[in-house]
Amino acid sequence: MSLLLCVVCGAAVMLAAIMFSEHMATVKIADHEQIIGRDVVQSVDRILDSVSSLRRNELAALAGKPCSQVGALLADLETYLRYVRAVALVSGDRLYCSSALGRIDVPLSNYSLSIGRGDSIGLLAQTRYQPGVPVLVVFNRTAPGAGVLSIVEGDYLMNALAHGLRYGAQTVSISVANTGRLDARGTFTPASAPPDAYTTRIESLKWPFEVLVSPSEGFVSGMHWKYRVAGLTLGLLLDALLAAGYLLTFAPRRLLLKAVRQALERNEFHVVYQPIIETSNRSLVGVEALLRWHHPKWGPISPASFMEEVESSDMLGPVTQFVMRTAVAEMAQRLVAIPLRIAVNVASRDLERRDFVAQVQALTARLPAGVTLVLELTERFFLRESGRTAATFNALKAKGVKFAIDDFGTQHSNLELLGRFQFDYVKIDRQFVSQVDRGDAQLIRGIVSVAKHYGLQVIAEGVETESQHLALRAAGVPFAQGYLYQRPVTAEQLAQQHCEVTTS
């Protein structure tokens, strides 16, 4: 059943990844069209702004005056205007003076414009003076009943529109309401013609026109192919993670425990040590022994992936015994010149084992003078407390073994534990240590105060920055461990580093 569920979930994940990739491709295509459209709109806006602003005051002064008086000046001013083919003065609703033709008499309506109340534009397929050449006409109202008409070459518009074709668009057109459309290839379509199907429309915020964009088939297919490949890759990756999760969650528990048993037999386990330092001078006062598994096929395997199962099985005893025996042997062999605490993580079920006290006593008897064994237990383990747990705890305390409550504050923060068991150390979890960087050391000081009340020493875990170290020291934390001081290393590396420090 679990395998069928995993297969169904894997198929659903793959389908969702493909659908998501199609959606993302569509979104990216639309975004690309929006970018093209906005770029073209900005280009046309710059053309219209230039035509309407350059020499506007000087041209406005000519509007309404007789052509015989201002014709020559009008022709001269036109030469200073960019993009403009000709300029005409308007009075009433008629063009009466042109920079190119001199005196004329043409209705303004011939240009699909009216005198109106402000500036306006129109798009024409041609003019009577230059057939077959599209133009954009711009009317600037300068006074009631008077204004200036500028004729902009369509080539300038087509150059702006062609920018979109170079970046993956199939068609790019400019549309002016009630006049027509002009595309990048110079094709003019009157407003009365049926509208073409465009994917994206971008309106100008300054002028009454919009740019219409449709993507090329090559660009669309390329984007869909790209995101399909990405979606397929993502789906395969998620399915691989799902399969791994299935193996870890639903695979028979005995296979994992069998692998742990074989790892012990094949010497795949080893122990590394993270130093515990005194915060006042950073001198080495102890080490925490940490179990590591290097599988010959899968490489390093995190203890988080197997220790929970080990803790609830018969393999807990052999694994705990391996860590304690290895730590005591390696530390006794290499670091015998200084007083030292060797901390080992144990579970409450370890304290319930009948042979646990004898095993620990045999190991402590091999420790050099000044070296102490510390057993670390987390709060959650004491939820399964029994009479044997308390008896074992007290028996080992009587033999000089120290105890630390690990990850204090992360589970139930039961102060009754501190009163019921005679701990020696309280270890502050890294999640609280990280807060002191932000000036939040009040909780740390509270834990230190509680520890002093019960006669306990405080050890901070997970110290990674100098500011955390200083804040912890200021809060009265005497001991600490973390990457700031040393990452976990082998006993040989630790001994070598200690030797270098002492000789220097």
C-alpha positions as CSV (number, residue, x, y, z in Angstrom):
1,M,0.0,0.0,0.0
2,S,2.8,2.4,0.9
3,L,4.6,1.6,-2.3
4,L,1.4,2.3,-4.3
5,L,0.9,5.6,-2.5
6,C,4.5,6.6,-3.2
7,V,4.0,5.8,-7.0
8,V,0.8,7.8,-7.1
9,C,2.5,10.7,-5.3
10,G,5.5,10.5,-7.7
11,A,3.2,10.6,-10.7
12,A,1.3,13.6,-9.2
13,V,4.6,15.4,-8.5
14,M,5.7,14.9,-12.1
15,L,2.4,16.1,-13.5
16,A,2.5,19.1,-11.2
17,A,6.1,19.9,-12.3
18,I,5.1,19.7,-16.0
19,M,2.0,21.9,-15.5
20,F,4.1,24.4,-13.5
21,S,6.7,24.5,-16.2
22,E,4.0,25.3,-18.8
23,H,2.6,28.0,-16.6
24,M,6.1,29.5,-16.0
25,A,6.8,29.4,-19.8
26,T,3.5,31.3,-20.4
27,V,4.4,33.8,-17.7
28,K,7.9,34.4,-19.1
29,I,6.6,34.8,-22.6
30,A,4.0,37.4,-21.4
31,D,6.7,39.2,-19.4
32,H,9.0,39.3,-22.4
33,E,6.2,40.8,-24.5
34,Q,5.5,43.4,-21.8
35,I,9.2,44.4,-21.9
36,I,9.2,44.7,-25.7
37,G,6.0,46.7,-25.6
38,R,7.1,49.1,-22.9
39,D,10.4,49.6,-24.7
40,V,8.6,50.5,-28.0
41,V,6.1,52.8,-26.1
42,Q,9.0,54.7,-24.5
43,S,10.7,55.1,-27.9
44,V,7.6,56.5,-29.6
45,D,6.9,58.7,-26.5
46,R,10.4,60.2,-26.9
47,I,9.6,61.0,-30.6
48,L,6.3,62.6,-29.8
49,D,7.7,64.5,-26.8
50,S,10.6,65.8,-29.0
51,V,8.2,66.9,-31.8
52,S,5.8,68.7,-29.4
53,S,8.4,70.4,-27.2
54,L,11.2,71.6,-29.6
55,R,10.7,75.2,-30.7
56,R,7.1,75.0,-29.5
57,N,7.0,78.6,-28.2
58,E,8.5,80.0,-31.4
59,L,6.1,78.0,-33.5
60,A,3.2,79.1,-31.4
61,A,4.1,82.7,-32.0
62,L,3.7,82.1,-35.7
63,A,0.3,80.4,-35.6
64,G,-2.5,82.7,-36.9
65,K,-0.2,85.2,-38.6
66,P,-0.3,85.5,-42.4
67,C,1.8,83.0,-44.3
68,S,3.4,85.8,-46.4
69,Q,4.9,87.2,-43.2
70,V,6.0,84.0,-41.4
71,G,6.5,81.4,-44.2
72,A,10.3,81.8,-44.4
73,L,10.7,81.7,-40.6
74,L,8.5,78.6,-40.5
75,A,10.6,76.8,-43.0
76,D,13.7,77.8,-41.0
77,L,12.3,76.5,-37.7
78,E,11.4,73.2,-39.3
79,T,15.0,72.4,-40.0
80,Y,15.6,72.3,-36.2
81,L,12.9,69.7,-35.6
82,R,13.9,66.1,-35.3
83,Y,11.8,63.4,-37.0
84,V,9.6,66.0,-38.7
85,R,9.1,66.1,-42.5
86,A,7.0,69.3,-42.6
87,V,5.2,71.7,-40.3
88,A,2.0,73.5,-41.0
89,L,0.2,76.4,-39.3
90,V,-3.5,75.9,-38.5
91,S,-6.2,78.5,-38.1
92,G,-9.7,77.6,-37.5
93,D,-10.0,74.1,-39.0
94,R,-7.7,74.6,-41.9
95,L,-4.0,74.4,-42.7
96,Y,-3.0,77.6,-44.3
97,C,0.8,77.7,-44.3
98,S,3.4,74.9,-44.8
99,S,7.1,74.9,-44.2
100,A,7.6,72.8,-47.4
101,L,4.9,74.2,-49.7
102,G,4.3,77.7,-48.5
103,R,0.7,79.0,-48.7
104,I,-1.9,76.1,-48.7
105,D,-5.5,75.6,-47.9
106,V,-6.3,72.1,-46.6
107,P,-9.0,71.1,-44.1
108,L,-7.6,69.7,-40.8
109,S,-10.1,66.9,-41.1
110,N,-8.0,65.5,-44.0
111,Y,-5.5,64.4,-41.3
112,S,-8.2,62.8,-39.2
113,L,-7.8,65.5,-36.6
114,S,-9.9,68.3,-35.2
115,I,-9.1,71.7,-33.6
116,G,-10.1,70.2,-30.2
117,R,-8.9,71.5,-26.9
118,G,-5.4,70.1,-26.7
119,D,-2.7,68.1,-28.4
120,S,-3.7,65.1,-30.5
121,I,-2.1,62.6,-32.9
122,G,-3.2,60.6,-35.9
123,L,-1.8,57.8,-38.1
124,L,-2.2,58.0,-41.9
125,A,-1.4,55.7,-44.7
126,Q,-0.2,58.6,-46.8
127,T,-0.6,62.3,-47.5
128,R,-1.8,64.0,-50.7
129,Y,1.7,65.3,-51.3
130,Q,3.6,62.0,-50.8
131,P,1.4,59.0,-51.6
132,G,2.2,55.6,-50.2
133,V,4.3,56.8,-47.3
134,P,2.7,56.3,-43.9
135,V,3.1,59.3,-41.5
136,L,2.2,60.2,-37.9
137,V,0.6,63.6,-37.6
138,V,0.9,65.6,-34.4
139,F,-1.4,68.6,-33.7
140,N,-0.3,71.0,-31.0
141,R,-3.0,73.5,-30.0
142,T,-1.3,76.8,-29.3
143,A,-4.3,79.1,-28.8
144,P,-8.1,78.8,-29.2
145,G,-8.7,78.1,-32.9
146,A,-5.0,78.0,-33.8
147,G,-2.2,75.4,-33.7
148,V,0.8,73.7,-35.3
149,L,0.6,70.4,-37.3
150,S,3.8,68.3,-37.5
151,I,4.2,65.4,-39.9
152,V,6.5,62.7,-38.7
153,E,8.0,60.2,-41.1
154,G,6.7,56.7,-40.6
155,D,10.2,55.3,-40.9
156,Y,11.0,56.6,-37.5
157,L,8.1,54.6,-36.1
158,M,9.0,51.5,-38.0
159,N,12.6,51.7,-36.6
160,A,11.2,51.8,-33.1
161,L,8.8,48.9,-33.8
162,A,11.6,46.8,-35.5
163,H,13.4,46.7,-32.1
164,G,10.8,44.3,-30.9
165,L,11.3,42.0,-33.9
166,R,15.0,41.7,-33.0
167,Y,14.1,40.4,-29.5
168,G,11.7,37.6,-30.4
169,A,8.4,39.2,-31.4
170,Q,6.5,38.0,-34.5
171,T,4.6,41.3,-35.0
172,V,4.8,44.7,-33.4
173,S,2.4,47.5,-34.3
174,I,1.4,50.9,-33.1
175,S,-2.3,51.7,-33.0
176,V,-3.8,55.2,-32.8
177,A,-7.5,55.3,-31.9
178,N,-9.9,56.0,-34.8
179,T,-7.1,56.3,-37.4
180,G,-5.3,53.0,-37.9
181,R,-2.3,50.7,-37.2
182,L,1.2,50.6,-38.5
183,D,3.5,47.6,-38.1
184,A,7.3,47.2,-38.2
185,R,7.3,46.3,-41.9
186,G,5.4,49.5,-42.9
187,T,2.0,47.9,-43.4
188,F,-0.8,50.3,-42.6
189,T,-4.2,49.0,-41.5
190,P,-7.1,51.4,-41.3
191,A,-9.1,51.5,-38.1
192,S,-12.2,50.2,-39.9
193,A,-10.4,46.9,-40.7
194,P,-11.1,43.9,-38.4
195,P,-8.7,43.9,-35.4
196,D,-5.8,41.4,-35.5
197,A,-5.2,39.0,-32.7
198,Y,-2.4,40.4,-30.6
199,T,-1.2,38.8,-27.4
200,T,-0.2,41.9,-25.5
201,R,-1.3,45.6,-25.6
202,I,0.7,48.3,-23.9
203,E,-0.8,51.8,-23.7
204,S,1.2,55.0,-23.5
205,L,0.6,57.0,-20.4
206,K,1.4,60.2,-22.3
207,W,-0.1,60.0,-25.7
208,P,-3.3,58.3,-27.1
209,F,-1.7,55.3,-28.7
210,E,-0.9,51.7,-27.8
211,V,1.7,49.2,-28.9
212,L,0.5,45.7,-29.9
213,V,2.9,42.7,-29.6
214,S,2.7,39.0,-30.6
215,P,5.6,36.6,-30.0
216,S,7.2,34.6,-32.7
217,E,6.5,30.9,-32.9
218,G,10.2,30.1,-32.5
219,F,10.5,32.2,-29.3
220,V,7.3,30.6,-27.9
221,S,8.4,27.0,-28.7
222,G,11.9,27.8,-27.4
223,M,10.6,29.0,-24.0
224,H,8.2,26.1,-23.6
225,W,11.0,23.7,-24.4
226,K,13.3,25.3,-22.0
227,Y,10.8,25.2,-19.1
228,R,9.6,21.7,-20.0
229,V,13.2,20.5,-19.6
230,A,13.5,22.5,-16.3
231,G,10.1,21.1,-15.1
232,L,11.1,17.5,-16.1
233,T,14.4,17.9,-14.2
234,L,12.6,19.3,-11.2
235,G,10.0,16.5,-11.3
236,L,12.7,13.9,-11.4
237,L,14.6,15.6,-8.6
238,L,11.4,15.7,-6.4
239,D,10.6,12.1,-7.3
240,A,14.1,11.1,-6.3
241,L,13.6,12.9,-3.0
242,L,10.2,11.3,-2.6
243,A,11.8,7.9,-3.3
244,A,14.5,8.6,-0.7
245,G,11.8,9.7,1.8
246,Y,10.0,6.5,1.1
247,L,13.0,4.4,1.7
248,L,13.7,6.2,5.0
249,T,10.1,6.3,6.1
250,F,8.4,3.2,4.8
251,A,11.3,0.7,4.2
252,P,11.2,-2.1,6.8
253,R,12.8,-0.9,10.0
254,R,14.9,-4.0,10.3
255,L,16.8,-3.1,7.2
256,L,18.0,0.1,8.7
257,L,18.9,-1.6,12.0
258,K,20.7,-4.3,10.1
259,A,22.7,-1.7,8.3
260,V,23.6,-0.2,11.6
261,R,24.7,-3.6,13.0
262,Q,26.8,-4.2,9.9
263,A,28.3,-0.8,10.2
264,L,29.5,-1.6,13.7
265,E,30.9,-4.9,12.5
266,R,32.7,-3.4,9.5
267,N,34.1,-0.4,11.5
268,E,32.1,2.1,9.4
269,F,31.4,4.2,12.5
270,H,33.9,6.6,14.0
271,V,33.9,9.4,16.6
272,V,34.8,13.0,16.2
273,Y,35.2,15.6,19.0
274,Q,34.1,19.2,19.4
275,P,36.1,21.1,22.0
276,I,34.4,22.8,24.9
277,I,36.2,25.9,26.0
278,E,36.2,28.2,29.0
279,T,34.8,31.6,27.8
280,S,37.1,33.7,30.0
281,N,40.3,32.5,28.3
282,R,39.2,30.1,25.5
283,S,41.2,27.3,27.1
284,L,40.2,23.7,26.4
285,V,38.2,22.1,29.3
286,G,36.4,19.2,27.5
287,V,35.2,17.6,24.4
288,E,31.8,16.3,23.2
289,A,32.1,12.9,21.4
290,L,29.9,12.8,18.3
291,L,29.1,9.6,16.3
292,R,29.7,9.6,12.6
293,W,28.9,7.0,9.9
294,H,30.7,6.8,6.6
295,H,29.0,4.3,4.4
296,P,31.3,2.7,1.7
297,K,28.6,3.3,-0.9
298,W,26.5,6.2,0.3
299,G,29.2,8.2,2.0
300,P,28.6,10.3,5.1
301,I,25.2,9.5,6.8
302,S,23.8,12.0,9.3
303,P,23.0,10.6,12.7
304,A,19.6,12.3,12.4
305,S,18.6,9.7,9.8
306,F,19.2,6.6,11.9
307,M,19.6,7.5,15.6
308,E,15.9,7.8,16.4
309,E,15.4,4.3,15.2
310,V,18.5,3.1,17.1
311,E,17.3,4.8,20.3
312,S,14.1,2.7,20.3
313,S,15.8,-0.6,19.4
314,D,18.2,-3.2,20.8
315,M,21.0,-1.5,18.8
316,L,21.0,1.4,21.3
317,G,23.3,-0.5,23.7
318,P,26.0,-1.5,21.2
319,V,26.0,2.0,19.6
320,T,26.2,3.9,22.9
321,Q,28.9,1.4,24.1
322,F,30.9,2.0,20.9
323,V,30.8,5.8,21.3
324,M,31.8,5.7,25.0
325,R,34.5,3.0,24.5
326,T,36.0,4.8,21.5
327,A,35.9,8.2,23.2
328,V,37.5,7.0,26.4
329,A,40.2,5.1,24.6
330,E,41.1,7.8,22.1
331,M,41.1,10.7,24.6
332,A,43.0,8.7,27.3
333,Q,45.6,7.9,24.7
334,R,46.1,11.3,23.3
335,L,45.1,14.0,25.8
336,V,46.4,12.9,29.2
337,A,48.3,16.0,30.1
338,I,45.3,18.2,31.1
339,P,42.1,17.8,33.2
340,L,39.4,17.1,30.7
341,R,35.7,16.3,30.5
342,I,34.6,13.8,27.9
343,A,30.9,14.3,27.1
344,V,28.9,11.5,25.5
345,N,25.2,11.6,24.4
346,V,23.0,8.9,25.9
347,A,19.3,8.1,26.0
348,S,17.0,7.3,28.9
349,R,16.7,3.7,27.6
350,D,20.5,3.5,28.2
351,L,20.0,4.2,31.8
352,E,17.3,1.5,31.9
353,R,19.7,-1.2,30.7
354,R,20.8,-3.6,33.4
355,D,24.5,-3.7,32.3
356,F,24.8,0.1,31.7
357,V,26.2,0.9,35.2
358,A,28.8,-1.8,34.9
359,Q,29.9,-0.7,31.4
360,V,30.3,2.9,32.5
361,Q,32.2,1.9,35.6
362,A,34.6,-0.2,33.5
363,L,35.3,2.7,31.2
364,T,35.8,5.3,33.9
365,A,38.3,3.0,35.6
366,R,40.5,3.4,32.4
367,L,40.4,7.2,32.5
368,P,43.6,9.0,33.5
369,A,43.5,11.1,36.6
370,G,41.7,14.4,36.1
371,V,39.6,13.2,33.2
372,T,35.8,13.0,33.8
373,L,33.1,11.3,31.9
374,V,30.0,13.4,31.3
375,L,26.7,11.8,30.1
376,E,24.4,14.2,28.2
377,L,20.7,13.6,28.1
378,T,18.0,15.8,26.5
379,E,14.8,16.8,28.2
380,R,12.6,14.7,26.0
381,F,14.2,11.5,27.2
382,F,13.0,12.0,30.7
383,L,9.4,11.8,29.6
384,R,9.9,8.0,29.7
385,E,11.5,8.1,33.1
386,S,11.3,4.9,35.3
387,G,12.5,3.8,38.7
388,R,15.5,2.2,37.1
389,T,16.5,5.4,35.4
390,A,16.7,7.3,38.7
391,A,18.6,4.4,40.3
392,T,21.1,4.3,37.5
393,F,21.5,8.0,37.5
394,N,22.2,8.1,41.3
395,A,24.6,5.1,41.1
396,L,26.7,6.7,38.4
397,K,26.8,10.0,40.2
398,A,28.2,8.2,43.2
399,K,31.0,6.8,41.0
400,G,32.0,10.3,39.9
401,V,30.2,10.4,36.5
402,K,28.9,13.9,35.7
403,F,25.5,14.5,34.0
404,A,24.4,17.3,31.7
405,I,20.9,18.2,30.5
406,D,21.2,18.8,26.8
407,D,19.2,21.2,24.6
408,F,17.7,22.9,27.7
409,G,14.6,24.9,26.9
410,T,13.8,23.3,23.5
411,Q,11.2,20.7,24.6
412,H,9.3,21.1,27.8
413,S,11.7,23.2,29.9
414,N,10.5,21.4,33.0
415,L,12.3,22.9,36.0
416,E,11.2,19.8,38.0
417,L,13.9,17.9,36.2
418,L,16.6,20.1,37.7
419,G,15.2,19.5,41.2
420,R,14.6,15.8,40.8
421,F,18.0,14.9,39.3
422,Q,21.4,16.1,40.4
423,F,22.7,17.4,37.1
424,D,26.1,19.1,36.9
425,Y,25.7,21.0,33.7
426,V,23.0,22.7,31.6
427,K,23.6,23.0,27.9
428,I,21.8,26.0,26.2
429,D,20.6,25.1,22.7
430,R,22.0,26.9,19.7
431,Q,18.6,28.4,18.8
432,F,18.8,30.6,21.9
433,V,22.5,31.3,21.5
434,S,21.8,32.7,18.0
435,Q,19.5,35.3,19.5
436,V,22.2,37.0,21.5
437,D,23.6,38.5,18.2
438,R,20.4,40.6,18.1
439,G,20.9,41.8,21.6
440,D,18.4,39.3,23.1
441,A,20.4,37.9,25.9
442,Q,17.7,38.1,28.6
443,L,16.7,34.4,28.2
444,I,20.4,33.4,28.5
445,R,20.8,35.4,31.7
446,G,17.6,33.7,33.0
447,I,19.0,30.2,32.3
448,V,22.3,31.2,34.0
449,S,20.3,32.4,37.0
450,V,18.3,29.2,37.2
451,A,21.4,27.1,36.8
452,K,23.1,28.9,39.7
453,H,20.1,28.3,41.9
454,Y,20.5,24.6,41.4
455,G,24.3,24.6,41.5
456,L,24.8,23.9,37.9
457,Q,27.4,25.0,35.3
458,V,26.2,26.4,32.0
459,I,27.5,25.4,28.5
460,A,26.4,27.2,25.4
461,E,26.2,25.2,22.2
462,G,26.4,26.4,18.6
463,V,28.6,29.5,19.1
464,E,29.5,30.8,15.6
465,T,30.4,34.5,15.9
466,E,32.7,36.6,18.0
467,S,29.7,38.8,19.1
468,Q,27.9,35.7,20.4
469,H,31.0,34.7,22.4
470,L,31.3,38.2,24.0
471,A,27.6,38.3,24.8
472,L,27.6,34.9,26.4
473,R,30.6,35.8,28.5
474,A,28.9,39.0,29.6
475,A,25.8,37.0,30.5
476,G,27.8,34.8,32.8
477,V,28.1,31.7,30.7
478,P,31.3,30.0,31.7
479,F,31.7,27.3,29.0
480,A,30.8,27.2,25.3
481,Q,31.3,25.1,22.1
482,G,30.7,25.8,18.5
483,Y,32.2,26.4,15.1
484,L,33.8,29.7,16.3
485,Y,36.2,27.7,18.4
486,Q,36.5,24.5,16.5
487,R,34.5,22.2,14.2
488,P,34.4,18.5,15.2
489,V,37.7,16.8,14.4
490,T,39.3,13.4,15.0
491,A,41.2,12.7,18.2
492,E,44.5,12.8,16.4
493,Q,43.7,16.2,14.9
494,L,42.5,17.5,18.3
495,A,45.7,16.2,20.0
496,Q,47.9,17.8,17.4
497,Q,46.2,21.2,17.7
498,H,46.4,21.0,21.5
499,C,50.1,20.2,21.3
500,E,50.7,23.2,19.0
501,V,48.8,25.5,21.4
502,T,50.6,24.3,24.5
503,T,54.1,24.5,22.8
504,S,53.4,27.9,21.5
